[in-house]
Amino acid sequence: MALARTFAVALTGMDGDIVEVEADISAGLPAFVLIGLPDAALGESRKRVTAAAANAGCPLTQRKLTVNLSPASLRKQGSAFDLAIAIAALAAAGEVPSASAASAVHLGELGLDGRLRPVPGVLPAVLAARAAGFQRVFVPTGNAEEAALVDGVEIVAVPGLRAAAIAHGAELDPIEVEAVPGPPGVVVGPAEPDVVDIAGNDEAVEALVAAAAGGHHLAMTGPPGAGKTMLARRLPSLLPDLTQEEALEATSIRSLCGLGVGGALVVRPPFEAPHHTASAAALVGGGSGRITPGAIVRATNGVLFLDEAAEFPASVLDALRQPLEQGTISIHRAAGAATFPARFQLVLAANPCPCGRYGSTDDECTCTPMARRRYLSKLSGPLLDRIDIRLTVRRMGLAALQASGAGAGVAAAPAGRGVPGEGTDGALSAQDSGAGSAGSAASAGTAALAAAAAATAASAADSGSAAASAVLSARASDAAPAVAWASDSDPASVSATASASAPISVPQPQHPRPQTATPPQGGAITGHPRTSAALRARVTEARAAAAVRLSGTGWIRNADADGTWLRSPDHRPGPSALAPLDRALERGALTMRGYDRTLRLAWTLADLDGATSPTPDHIGRALFLRRGIDA
């Protein structure tokens, strides 16, 4: 009787468990028995390994062969155990030195011709082997570059079973075989869309910068062609490169999904934009057999964009609530459970009504108030309570387009400036020129609203009284959508005094745009260049300030900070700064979760401004972005 062992890795989610593969040859009729809770694909490995060994010139024993995968209680899935089973069987027969086989981990699927085929999940499997103390890992040649991304481990890339046996010391003559190539690596596509392509929409771009700096979730509503998709697709260009740990995690997820990795880590934040027909399993992950990651897992350390969010089923959207709060997703099935990282920035974009024309100055909405409420009711209150920034985006007229320094019209724009798939979002067409006067009026209304906001912030800072000199009512009416962030009321008509009948009344903050009726010239916002590179530098500086403040806590972004820590005496802003926020909580305009999220957003705005602590202006601006009152 002969016994030999080697090792493989069983992946459960992102975690890998070392599996001991034991092979025993005993007297009896020829048989190949595989035990240890294999799935259907692994159970078929008996036929693959037998044929591969014979065709590779190192046939298995003709006696009874028993292979055990230990621990037996752990479910094993997939074909990545083929190479380990074959090497253990050859070691038990004396063809391969047992000591060499027992000191290495083997990964790879065998073809009937004896060649090794690449398998998904090699990168997290090699990481698990290194964590378990192994220093030598055999992988298919097609996975060699991916496995080499892990330091401190000797990677032995072999094209087939015969080459693997020879590498262990088997006395076989080498035979050159053509290696099976792996999937293509990370394809370097066109450059990320740049914010410089956006004409006007200064407030929306500043909100995008705040979202990028603090890792905050963002929801946008507005008519078609307002630029929601264009804004969302440019958010990744504002995010800094991934850290080494984040890059390794993002690359491991890509490997686990069976996508090509190549010889380089993913360094840019991923961007996922599933279609609104996606199921809950496609969004969060799942599967009847092997549990596979969903879109939220692939978007980890990046952006998850749900365009036409109101078209998603309500159950699919509500499945995001737990991952948004915890940063992980645990998927349970009868066969087991798997946990994946799910730290992503959620960006929602929706039309205000089914026809999309509600709030538009150049067309009339044909939807009933009930139809508008029903359309946006899929975005449940608990989901919206987890959104930090709620923005209403309006179409731009020709006057605003010219004032932004973008030129006389987009008809003269160079071909190919747009991003494929964006449609009319962001395509500021010349047909909007009829709304030029409306755009000028909106600019004047914005300036008046900003002046009222300044008076409100100053009053709150000086007196801290419950009554503010200027407030914004967020009360919903039959003529407005059912959610506050979808309000399309004219900003020029907002009352400058508190209304006793309004159930929610929030002080209007200092607007982030300079206090002039004329939009900034030359594509600049508050004196900063309006390019993705320049704005990313601001985001990087703000994140660095937050990282210094959060050092020792395990958090690196303001959105990650715990509310209890932010409200502690050592980190809580002064009473005058928190007065508007406390009043909003007392009146029921904010939940406790909303209170903490607004405070995190205020810290982000302070970091962007280089302040050491949020001021009443930062709190007011955070409330402005949180409540989604149209600017």
C-alpha positions in Angstrom: 0.0 0.0 0.0 1.3 3.5 -1.0 0.1 6.9 0.3 1.1 10.4 -0.9 -0.3 13.8 -0.5 -0.2 17.3 -1.9 -2.3 20.5 -1.6 -4.8 22.6 -3.4 -7.1 25.6 -2.6 -10.9 25.7 -2.3 -12.3 29.2 -2.7 -15.4 30.3 -0.8 -16.1 33.8 -1.9 -12.8 35.7 -1.6 -11.5 33.4 1.0 -9.4 30.4 0.3 -9.1 27.2 2.3 -6.2 24.8 2.0 -7.3 21.4 0.9 -5.1 18.3 1.5 -5.3 15.9 -1.4 -4.5 12.4 -0.3 -4.0 9.5 -2.8 -3.9 5.8 -1.7 -3.1 2.8 -3.8 -4.3 -0.5 -2.5 -4.9 -4.0 -3.7 -8.1 -4.7 -5.5 -9.7 -4.4 -8.9 -8.8 -1.3 -10.9 -10.9 1.6 -9.7 -10.6 5.4 -9.2 -12.6 6.6 -6.1 -12.9 10.3 -5.3 -14.3 11.3 -1.9 -14.4 14.5 0.1 -17.7 16.3 -0.9 -16.8 17.2 -4.6 -19.4 18.9 -6.8 -20.4 17.6 -10.2 -17.5 19.3 -12.1 -15.0 18.0 -9.6 -16.5 14.5 -9.6 -15.9 14.3 -13.3 -12.2 14.9 -12.8 -11.6 11.1 -12.5 -12.2 10.7 -16.2 -10.1 13.8 -17.0 -7.2 12.9 -14.9 -7.1 9.3 -16.1 -7.1 10.3 -19.8 -4.7 13.2 -19.3 -2.1 11.1 -17.5 -2.2 8.4 -20.1 -1.9 10.9 -23.0 0.9 12.7 -21.2 3.0 9.6 -21.0 2.7 9.0 -17.2 -0.4 6.7 -16.8 -2.0 6.1 -13.4 -1.8 2.9 -11.6 -4.0 -0.1 -12.6 -4.8 -0.9 -9.0 -7.4 0.6 -6.8 -6.8 4.4 -6.4 -8.6 6.3 -3.7 -8.3 10.1 -3.5 -9.6 12.0 -0.5 -10.1 15.8 -0.3 -9.7 16.9 3.2 -11.4 18.5 5.2 -14.2 16.2 4.0 -16.9 18.6 5.4 -15.8 21.5 3.2 -17.6 21.5 -0.2 -15.2 21.6 -3.1 -16.2 23.1 -6.4 -14.7 23.4 -9.9 -12.0 21.8 -11.9 -8.9 23.5 -10.4 -8.2 20.4 -8.3 -7.3 18.3 -11.4 -3.5 18.9 -11.2 -3.3 18.2 -7.5 -5.2 14.9 -7.8 -3.0 13.8 -10.7 0.3 14.7 -8.8 -0.9 13.0 -5.6 -1.7 9.8 -7.6 1.7 9.8 -9.4 3.4 10.4 -6.1 1.6 7.5 -4.5 2.7 5.3 -7.4 6.3 6.4 -7.0 6.5 8.3 -10.3 7.0 11.7 -8.5 9.0 12.2 -5.2 6.5 12.4 -2.4 8.4 15.0 -0.4 8.4 17.5 -3.4 4.7 16.9 -4.0 3.8 17.4 -0.3 5.6 20.8 -0.2 3.7 22.6 -2.9 0.2 23.7 -3.9 -1.2 22.8 -7.3 -3.9 24.6 -9.3 -5.1 23.9 -12.8 -7.6 22.0 -14.9 -6.4 19.1 -17.1 -7.5 18.6 -20.6 -7.7 15.1 -22.1 -4.4 15.7 -23.9 -2.5 16.3 -20.7 -2.3 20.1 -21.1 -3.2 22.4 -18.3 -6.0 24.9 -18.8 -6.2 28.2 -17.0 -8.8 28.5 -14.2 -10.5 31.5 -12.5 -9.5 32.7 -9.1 -5.8 31.9 -9.3 -4.8 35.2 -7.7 -6.9 34.8 -4.5 -5.9 31.1 -4.3 -2.1 32.0 -4.4 -2.8 34.6 -1.7 -4.4 32.0 0.4 -1.5 29.6 -0.1 1.0 32.3 0.9 -1.1 33.1 4.0 -1.0 29.4 4.9 2.8 29.3 4.7 3.4 27.7 1.4 6.3 29.0 -0.7 5.8 27.0 -3.9 2.7 27.0 -6.2 2.2 25.2 -9.5 -0.1 27.0 -11.9 -1.0 26.7 -15.6 1.2 28.7 -18.0 -1.9 30.8 -18.9 -2.2 31.9 -15.3 1.5 32.6 -14.7 1.4 36.4 -15.0 -1.5 36.6 -12.7 0.1 34.4 -10.1 3.3 36.3 -10.3 1.6 39.4 -8.8 1.9 37.8 -5.4 5.3 38.4 -3.7 7.1 35.9 -1.5 5.9 32.8 -3.4 7.8 30.8 -6.0 5.4 30.4 -9.0 6.1 27.3 -11.2 4.3 27.7 -14.5 3.8 24.5 -16.4 2.0 23.8 -19.7 0.9 20.3 -18.9 0.9 17.4 -16.5 4.2 15.9 -17.8 6.1 19.2 -17.3 4.7 19.4 -13.7 5.9 15.8 -13.0 9.4 16.7 -14.4 9.5 19.8 -12.3 9.0 17.6 -9.2 11.8 15.3 -10.2 10.1 12.6 -12.2 12.5 10.8 -14.6 10.7 11.6 -17.8 11.9 13.1 -21.0 10.6 16.6 -21.6 8.2 16.9 -24.5 7.4 20.4 -25.8 3.7 21.1 -25.9 1.8 24.3 -26.8 0.5 26.0 -23.6 -3.2 26.9 -23.5 -3.4 30.7 -23.3 -5.3 32.5 -20.6 -8.0 35.1 -21.0 -6.7 38.5 -22.2 -5.5 40.8 -19.5 -6.8 44.2 -18.6 -7.4 46.0 -21.9 -6.2 49.5 -21.9 -9.1 51.3 -23.6 -9.6 55.0 -24.4 -8.9 57.5 -21.7 -11.5 58.1 -19.0 -14.1 60.7 -19.9 -13.0 64.1 -18.7 -15.0 66.6 -16.8 -13.9 69.3 -19.2 -16.5 67.9 -21.6 -19.3 69.2 -19.3 -20.5 72.7 -20.1 -22.0 74.5 -17.2 -23.6 72.5 -14.4 -21.2 74.0 -11.9 -23.3 73.0 -8.9 -23.5 69.4 -10.2 -19.7 69.2 -10.8 -19.0 70.5 -7.3 -21.4 67.9 -5.9 -19.4 65.3 -7.9 -16.2 66.5 -6.4 -17.6 66.3 -2.9 -18.8 62.7 -3.6 -15.4 61.7 -4.9 -13.5 63.3 -2.0 -15.5 61.7 0.7 -16.7 58.5 -0.9 -20.4 59.6 -0.7 -23.3 58.1 -2.5 -25.1 60.3 -5.1 -28.6 60.5 -6.6 -29.5 62.6 -9.5 -32.9 63.4 -11.0 -33.8 65.5 -14.0 -35.3 65.4 -17.5 -33.6 63.5 -20.4 -30.6 65.4 -21.8 -29.8 67.2 -18.6 -26.4 65.5 -18.3 -27.0 62.9 -15.6 -25.3 60.0 -17.4 -22.5 62.3 -18.5 -21.8 63.4 -14.9 -21.9 59.9 -13.6 -19.5 58.5 -16.2 -17.0 61.1 -15.2 -17.0 60.4 -11.5 -14.3 57.6 -11.8 -11.9 60.2 -13.4 -12.1 62.2 -10.2 -11.1 59.3 -8.0 -7.4 58.8 -7.1 -5.6 55.6 -8.1 -6.2 52.6 -5.9 -3.8 51.8 -3.1 -1.8 48.6 -3.2 -4.3 46.8 -1.0 -7.3 48.1 -2.9 -5.6 47.2 -6.3 -4.9 43.7 -5.1 -8.5 43.3 -3.9 -9.9 44.6 -7.2 -7.7 42.4 -9.3 -8.6 39.4 -7.1 -12.3 40.1 -7.8 -11.6 40.3 -11.5 -9.7 37.0 -11.4 -12.6 35.4 -9.4 -15.0 36.4 -12.1 -13.0 34.7 -14.8 -11.9 38.0 -16.4 -8.3 38.4 -17.6 -5.8 39.9 -15.3 -2.5 39.8 -17.1 0.7 40.9 -15.4 -0.5 44.1 -13.8 -2.8 45.1 -11.0 -5.9 47.1 -11.6 -4.9 50.6 -10.6 -8.0 52.6 -11.6 -11.3 52.4 -9.8 -13.7 50.1 -11.6 -17.0 51.3 -13.1 -20.1 49.1 -13.3 -23.3 50.1 -15.0 -25.8 47.2 -15.1 -28.9 47.5 -17.3 -32.2 48.2 -15.5 -33.4 44.7 -16.4 -30.7 43.1 -14.1 -32.0 40.7 -11.5 -31.1 40.8 -7.8 -28.7 37.9 -8.3 -26.9 39.8 -11.1 -26.6 42.9 -9.0 -25.5 41.4 -5.6 -24.3 37.9 -6.7 -25.5 34.4 -6.3 -26.1 31.3 -8.4 -27.7 27.9 -7.9 -24.3 26.1 -7.9 -21.1 28.1 -7.4 -21.8 31.5 -5.8 -20.4 34.1 -8.1 -19.9 37.9 -7.5 -22.4 40.4 -8.7 -22.1 43.9 -10.0 -21.7 45.5 -6.6 -18.7 43.2 -5.9 -17.1 44.0 -9.2 -17.6 47.7 -8.4 -15.7 47.4 -5.1 -13.4 50.4 -4.6 -15.1 52.0 -7.6 -18.4 53.3 -8.8 -21.8 51.4 -9.3 -24.0 53.5 -11.6 -27.7 52.6 -11.9 -29.0 54.6 -14.8 -32.8 54.8 -15.1 -32.9 53.8 -11.5 -36.7 54.1 -11.3 -37.0 51.4 -13.9 -35.3 48.8 -11.7 -37.6 46.6 -9.7 -38.0 47.8 -6.2 -36.8 44.5 -4.7 -33.6 44.8 -6.7 -32.9 48.3 -5.4 -33.7 47.4 -1.8 -31.2 44.6 -2.0 -28.5 47.3 -1.9 -29.5 48.6 1.5 -27.4 46.1 3.6 -24.2 46.3 1.4 -24.4 50.2 1.5 -24.4 50.1 5.2 -21.9 47.3 5.9 -19.6 47.3 2.9 -19.9 43.6 2.4 -22.4 41.2 1.0 -23.1 37.7 2.4 -24.8 35.3 0.1 -26.4 32.3 1.6 -27.5 29.2 -0.3 -28.4 25.7 0.7 -25.0 24.5 -0.3 -23.2 27.1 1.7 -22.5 30.8 2.2 -19.9 33.3 0.7 -18.9 36.8 1.7 -17.6 39.3 -0.7 -16.4 42.9 -0.3 -19.0 45.5 -1.5 -17.4 48.9 -0.8 -18.6 51.0 -3.7 -20.0 54.4 -4.5 -23.5 54.3 -5.6 -24.7 56.7 -8.2 -28.4 56.8 -9.1 -29.9 58.6 -12.0 -33.6 58.8 -12.8 -36.1 60.9 -14.7 -38.6 62.8 -12.6 -41.6 61.1 -14.2 -42.5 58.4 -16.8 -42.5 60.9 -19.7 -39.4 62.7 -18.4 -40.7 66.2 -19.0 -41.7 67.2 -15.5 -39.9 70.3 -14.5 -38.7 71.1 -18.0 -39.2 74.7 -19.1 -39.6 73.9 -22.8 -42.1 71.0 -22.7 -45.2 70.0 -20.7 -45.4 67.0 -18.6 -48.4 64.7 -19.4 -48.1 62.5 -16.3 -50.6 62.7 -13.4 -49.4 63.4 -9.9 -50.1 59.8 -8.9 -48.1 58.5 -11.9 -45.1 60.6 -10.8 -45.4 59.4 -7.2 -45.7 55.8 -8.4 -42.7 56.1 -10.8 -40.3 57.3 -8.1 -41.8 55.2 -5.3 -39.4 52.3 -6.3 -36.7 54.3 -4.7 -37.7 53.5 -1.1 -37.2 55.8 1.8 -34.7 53.5 3.5 -32.6 53.4 0.3 -32.7 57.2 -0.1 -31.8 57.6 3.5 -28.5 56.0 2.7 -27.8 58.5 -0.1 -25.6 61.4 1.0 -26.1 63.8 -1.9 -29.4 64.3 -3.8 -29.2 66.5 -6.8 -31.7 67.9 -9.3 -30.1 68.4 -12.7 -31.8 70.8 -15.2 -31.3 71.2 -18.9 -29.0 74.0 -20.0 -30.0 76.7 -22.4 -27.8 78.4 -24.9 -27.2 81.5 -22.7 -25.8 79.3 -19.9 -23.8 77.3 -22.4 -22.2 80.5 -23.8 -21.6 81.9 -20.3 -19.8 78.7 -19.3 -17.1 79.4 -22.0 -18.1 76.3 -23.9 -18.6 78.1 -27.2 -21.6 79.2 -29.2 -23.1 75.8 -29.7 -22.4 72.1 -29.7 -22.9 71.9 -33.4 -19.3 73.0 -33.9 -17.9 70.6 -31.3 -15.3 68.1 -32.7 -16.6 64.7 -33.7 -16.1 61.9 -31.2 -16.2 64.2 -28.1 -19.0 62.3 -26.6 -18.9 59.0 -24.9 -20.6 56.0 -26.7 -23.8 55.0 -25.0 -24.4 58.3 -23.3 -27.2 59.2 -25.7 -28.6 62.6 -25.2 -27.4 62.9 -21.6 -24.8 65.5 -21.6 -25.3 66.3 -25.3 -26.3 69.9 -25.0 -28.0 70.4 -28.3 -28.8 73.6 -30.1 -32.5 72.9 -29.8 -32.2 74.0 -26.2 -31.3 77.5 -27.3 -35.0 78.5 -26.9 -34.5 78.1 -23.2 -31.7 80.7 -23.1 -33.8 83.3 -21.3 -34.9 80.7 -18.8 -31.3 79.8 -18.2 -30.5 83.5 -17.5 -33.4 83.7 -15.1 -32.3 80.6 -13.4 -28.8 82.1 -12.9 -30.3 85.2 -11.4 -32.6 83.1 -9.2 -29.5 81.1 -8.1 -27.7 84.3 -7.1 -30.6 85.5 -5.1 -31.0 82.1 -3.4 -27.3 82.1 -2.5 -27.6 85.5 -0.9 -30.5 84.3 1.2 -28.4 81.2 2.1 -25.6 83.4 3.3 -27.9 85.4 5.5 -29.3 82.1 6.9 -25.8 80.8 7.7 -24.8 84.0 9.3 -27.9 84.2 11.4 -27.5 80.6 12.6 -23.9 81.2 13.4 -24.5 84.4 15.4 -27.7 83.4 17.4 -28.1 79.7 17.1 -31.8 80.3 17.4 -34.4 77.9 16.1 -35.9 80.4 13.7 -33.7 81.2 10.7 -34.0 84.3 8.6 -34.2 82.3 5.4 -35.4 78.7 5.0 -36.1 76.4 2.2 -39.3 74.4 2.3 -39.0 70.8 1.1 -42.7 70.1 1.4 -44.1 67.8 -1.3 -47.2 68.8 -3.2 -49.4 67.2 -5.9 -47.4 69.0 -8.5 -44.0 67.6 -7.3 -42.6 64.1 -7.2 -43.0 62.1 -4.0 -39.4 62.3 -2.9 -37.7 65.5 -1.7 -34.6 65.1 -3.9 -36.8 65.1 -6.9 -38.4 68.5 -6.2 -38.5 70.7 -9.2 -39.8 73.9 -7.6 -38.5 77.1 -9.1 -35.7 78.3 -6.8 -36.6 81.9 -7.4 -40.0 81.3 -5.7 -38.6 79.9 -2.5 -39.9 81.9 0.4 -37.4 83.8 2.5 -39.4 83.2 5.7 -40.4 80.1 7.6 -43.8 78.7 6.8 -45.7 77.4 9.8 -47.5 74.8 7.6 -44.3 73.3 6.2 -43.5 70.0 7.9 -39.8 70.1 6.9 -37.8 73.4 6.9 -34.1 73.4 6.4 -31.8 76.4 6.5 -30.5 77.2 3.0 -26.6 76.9 3.0 -24.0 79.0 1.4 -24.0 77.8 -2.3 -20.6 76.4 -3.4 -20.7 78.6 -6.5 -19.2 82.1 -6.4 -21.7 84.7 -5.4 -22.2 86.3 -8.8 -25.1 86.1 -11.2 -22.6 85.2 -14.0 -21.3 81.6 -14.2 -17.5 81.2 -13.9 -15.7 81.8 -17.2 -13.1 79.5 -18.8 -14.6 76.3 -17.3 -13.6 77.0 -13.7 -15.4 76.4 -10.5 -14.7 78.5 -7.5 -11.3 79.5 -9.1 -10.2 75.9 -9.8 -9.6 74.6 -13.4 -12.4 72.4 -14.6 -10.5 69.4 -15.8 -10.5 65.9 -14.3 -6.8 66.1 -13.5 -7.2 69.4 -11.6 -10.3 68.2 -9.7 -8.6 64.9 -8.9 -5.8 66.8 -7.3 -8.4 68.6 -5.0 -9.9 65.2 -4.2 -6.5 63.7 -3.4 -5.7 66.6 -1.0 -9.0 66.4 0.7 -8.6 62.6 1.1 -5.1 63.1 2.5 -6.5 65.5 5.1 -9.2 63.1 6.1 -6.7 60.2 6.3 -4.5 62.2 8.8 -7.6 63.0 10.9 -8.8 59.4 10.8 -5.4 57.8 11.4 -5.5 55.0 13.9 -9.2 54.4 13.4 -9.0 52.0 10.4 -11.0 54.5 8.3 -9.6 56.4 5.4 -12.6 58.3 4.0 -15.2 60.4 5.7 -17.9 58.2 4.4 -16.4 55.3 6.4 -16.3 57.1 9.7 -18.6 55.9 12.4 -21.3 58.3 13.6 -20.5 57.8 17.2 -16.9 58.8 16.6 -18.0 61.9 14.7 -20.3 62.9 17.5 -17.9 62.3 20.3 -16.7 65.4 22.3 -13.2 65.2 20.8 -14.4 65.4 17.2 -17.8 67.1 17.4 -18.0 70.6 15.7 -19.0 73.5 17.8 -22.6 74.2 18.9 -23.1 77.1 16.5 -22.0 75.0 13.6 -24.3 72.1 14.5 -27.3 74.3 15.3 -28.9 73.9 11.8 -28.3 70.2 11.8 -29.7 69.7 15.3 -32.9 71.7 14.4 -33.3 69.5 11.2 -33.1 66.4 13.4 -35.5 67.8 16.0 -38.1 68.7 13.4 -37.9 65.3 11.7 -36.3 66.5 8.5 -33.4 64.0 9.2 -33.2 60.6 10.6 -30.3 59.7 13.0 -28.6 58.0 10.1 -29.2 61.1 7.9 -27.7 63.2 10.7 -24.5 61.2 10.7 -24.3 61.1 6.9 -24.8 64.9 6.7 -22.0 65.4 9.3 -19.7 63.2 7.2 -20.5 65.3 4.2 -19.8 68.5 6.1 -16.4 67.1 7.1 -15.7 66.4 3.4 -16.7 70.0 2.4 -14.4 71.3 5.1 -11.5 69.1 3.8 -12.0 70.5 0.3 -11.9 74.0 1.7 -8.8 73.3 3.8 -10.7 73.9 7.1 -9.8 72.2 10.3 -13.4 71.7 11.3 -16.8 72.2 9.7 -18.2 75.7 10.0 -21.9 76.7 9.9 -21.4 77.3 6.2 -20.2 73.7 5.7 -23.1 72.3 7.7 -25.5 74.4 5.7 -24.0 73.3 2.4 -24.2 69.7 3.5 -27.8 70.0 4.4 -28.4 71.6 1.0 -26.9 68.7 -0.8 -28.6 66.2 1.5 -32.1 67.5 1.1 -31.7 67.9 -2.6 -33.4 71.3 -2.9 -32.9 72.4 -6.5 -30.3 75.1 -6.9 
